Amino acid sequence: MKGLSLFFGVGIGETYLSQFGIKIVVANEIVEKRANLYRKLYPNCNMICEDITDYRRCCF
């Protein structure tokens, strides 16, 4: 099963989700430092470092 991670910070929850067969393929974090750490921890996940409430700027 594939999933989307919103507001998970650096991705601690993903560790537990993977134990249940859930693979996070897209994640979002507004804080750049957290997003960069997430990218290092989960290089195969597409991390979007944007404010998803700003629909004019967001890349969705």
C-alpha positions as protocol buffer text, in pm:
chain_id: "A"
residue {
  index: 1
  type: MET
  ca { x: 0 y: 0 z: 0 }
}
residue {
  index: 2
  type: LYS
  ca { x: 124 y: 350 z: -78 }
}
residue {
  index: 3
  type: GLY
  ca { x: 67 y: 656 z: 136 }
}
residue {
  index: 4
  type: LEU
  ca { x: 111 y: 1032 z: 166 }
}
residue {
  index: 5
  type: SER
  ca { x: 272 y: 1194 z: 469 }
}
residue {
  index: 6
  type: LEU
  ca { x: 159 y: 1541 z: 573 }
}
residue {
  index: 7
  type: PHE
  ca { x: 315 y: 1726 z: 867 }
}
residue {
  index: 8
  type: PHE
  ca { x: 516 y: 1426 z: 989 }
}
residue {
  index: 9
  type: GLY
  ca { x: 823 y: 1637 z: 1067 }
}
residue {
  index: 10
  type: VAL
  ca { x: 1133 y: 1428 z: 1005 }
}
residue {
  index: 11
  type: GLY
  ca { x: 941 y: 1108 z: 943 }
}
residue {
  index: 12
  type: ILE
  ca { x: 951 y: 912 z: 1266 }
}
residue {
  index: 13
  type: GLY
  ca { x: 603 y: 774 z: 1194 }
}
residue {
  index: 14
  type: GLU
  ca { x: 717 y: 634 z: 860 }
}
residue {
  index: 15
  type: THR
  ca { x: 932 y: 382 z: 1044 }
}
residue {
  index: 16
  type: TYR
  ca { x: 624 y: 233 z: 1204 }
}
residue {
  index: 17
  type: LEU
  ca { x: 408 y: 255 z: 893 }
}
residue {
  index: 18
  type: SER
  ca { x: 663 y: 55 z: 694 }
}
residue {
  index: 19
  type: GLN
  ca { x: 626 y: -229 z: 946 }
}
residue {
  index: 20
  type: PHE
  ca { x: 265 y: -259 z: 829 }
}
residue {
  index: 21
  type: GLY
  ca { x: 352 y: -255 z: 460 }
}
residue {
  index: 22
  type: ILE
  ca { x: 270 y: 111 z: 400 }
}
residue {
  index: 23
  type: LYS
  ca { x: 524 y: 286 z: 178 }
}
residue {
  index: 24
  type: ILE
  ca { x: 519 y: 665 z: 191 }
}
residue {
  index: 25
  type: VAL
  ca { x: 583 y: 792 z: -162 }
}
residue {
  index: 26
  type: VAL
  ca { x: 512 y: 1166 z: -115 }
}
residue {
  index: 27
  type: ALA
  ca { x: 569 y: 1377 z: 194 }
}
residue {
  index: 28
  type: ASN
  ca { x: 523 y: 1743 z: 284 }
}
residue {
  index: 29
  type: GLU
  ca { x: 700 y: 1958 z: 540 }
}
residue {
  index: 30
  type: ILE
  ca { x: 701 y: 2338 z: 555 }
}
residue {
  index: 31
  type: VAL
  ca { x: 1020 y: 2371 z: 767 }
}
residue {
  index: 32
  type: GLU
  ca { x: 1320 y: 2343 z: 535 }
}
residue {
  index: 33
  type: LYS
  ca { x: 1560 y: 2190 z: 792 }
}
residue {
  index: 34
  type: ARG
  ca { x: 1311 y: 1914 z: 869 }
}
residue {
  index: 35
  type: ALA
  ca { x: 1245 y: 1855 z: 500 }
}
residue {
  index: 36
  type: ASN
  ca { x: 1618 y: 1822 z: 431 }
}
residue {
  index: 37
  type: LEU
  ca { x: 1662 y: 1568 z: 710 }
}
residue {
  index: 38
  type: TYR
  ca { x: 1359 y: 1378 z: 584 }
}
residue {
  index: 39
  type: ARG
  ca { x: 1516 y: 1365 z: 236 }
}
residue {
  index: 40
  type: LYS
  ca { x: 1832 y: 1213 z: 385 }
}
residue {
  index: 41
  type: LEU
  ca { x: 1637 y: 956 z: 586 }
}
residue {
  index: 42
  type: TYR
  ca { x: 1400 y: 864 z: 301 }
}
residue {
  index: 43
  type: PRO
  ca { x: 1579 y: 931 z: -31 }
}
residue {
  index: 44
  type: ASN
  ca { x: 1321 y: 735 z: -234 }
}
residue {
  index: 45
  type: CYS
  ca { x: 1032 y: 953 z: -117 }
}
residue {
  index: 46
  type: ASN
  ca { x: 930 y: 1272 z: -298 }
}
residue {
  index: 47
  type: MET
  ca { x: 956 y: 1543 z: -29 }
}
residue {
  index: 48
  type: ILE
  ca { x: 774 y: 1868 z: -109 }
}
residue {
  index: 49
  type: CYS
  ca { x: 893 y: 2157 z: 106 }
}
residue {
  index: 50
  type: GLU
  ca { x: 606 y: 2401 z: 56 }
}
residue {
  index: 51
  type: ASP
  ca { x: 315 y: 2558 z: 236 }
}
residue {
  index: 52
  type: ILE
  ca { x: 29 y: 2345 z: 104 }
}
residue {
  index: 53
  type: THR
  ca { x: -224 y: 2609 z: 213 }
}
residue {
  index: 54
  type: ASP
  ca { x: -80 y: 2854 z: -43 }
}
residue {
  index: 55
  type: TYR
  ca { x: -235 y: 2702 z: -354 }
}
residue {
  index: 56
  type: ARG
  ca { x: -88 y: 2974 z: -579 }
}
residue {
  index: 57
  type: ARG
  ca { x: 270 y: 2875 z: -500 }
}
residue {
  index: 58
  type: CYS
  ca { x: 235 y: 2507 z: -431 }
}
residue {
  index: 59
  type: CYS
  ca { x: 351 y: 2260 z: -690 }
}
residue {
  index: 60
  type: PHE
  ca { x: 58 y: 2016 z: -671 }
}
